[in-house]
Amino acid sequence: QVQLVQSGAEVKQPGASVKVSCKASGYTLTSYYMHWVRQAPGQGLEWMGIINPSGGSTRYAQKFQGRVTMTRDTSTSTVYMEVSGLRSEDTAVFYCARERIVNDWNYPLCYGMDVWGQGTTVTVSS
Amino acid sequence: QSALTQPASVSGSPGQSITISCTGTSSDVGNYNLVSWYQQHPDKAPKLMIYEGSKRPSGVSNRFSGSKSGNTASLTISGLQAEDEADYHCRSYAGGISWVFGGGTKLTVL
């Protein structure tokens, strides 16, 4: 079955970095874009960025520019998201989610985030 | 990019219909027919319910429907059931290869 399996919970000190993995199975990684979404405790969803696993191109939300890096390893069908300079406000659950996008980026066709990882809890605390 | 505006909470009785609004701007909701809606039960990952404004993925009940007028998208749930109680999040394409979510709405089935 199609699924995304994320790495386990992390506890980090302020200023540290964290790298979360998202392993795809049941489909071809390069056929779908992958988003990363953050959800702070009791809050809504926040879009962090997107990676095209086919070529590795990325686009990050302005808020996370310079602090987030998304990469992929097609040999293991895994996408990674690293956040540096962690602060207490980064304590959250991080999700990966795939989406089929047909891209004329002016007016793309976006078929929705149809498969999500189980979420990875990152706690930032001294 | 500012978050889309959703009501913090809505409620309804079993069998009734409710509508959740999602208000953006002419740069996101109003400019693209690319709003999607996600249902999230406590401590679970979100689930896609509607994409491209009004389309349902396979397996999603036809009690869920989506629409848009101007800068506001809406999710309507008819024939409310207890299992519909969850948080609902809207998301829109915002141009320039970026997306924006709403703040989320907690649906209570009375």
Interface residues (C-beta under 8 A of the other chain):
Chain A: H35 V37 Q43 G44 L45 E46 W47 I50 R59 A61 Q62 K63 Y95 A97 W105 N106 Y107 P108 L109 C110 Y111 G112 M113 D114 W116 G117 Q118 G119
Chain B: Q1 A3 Y32 L34 S36 Y38 A45 P46 K47 L48 I50 Y51 E52 P57 H89 R91 Y93 G95 G96 I97 S98 W99 V100 F101 G102 G103 G104
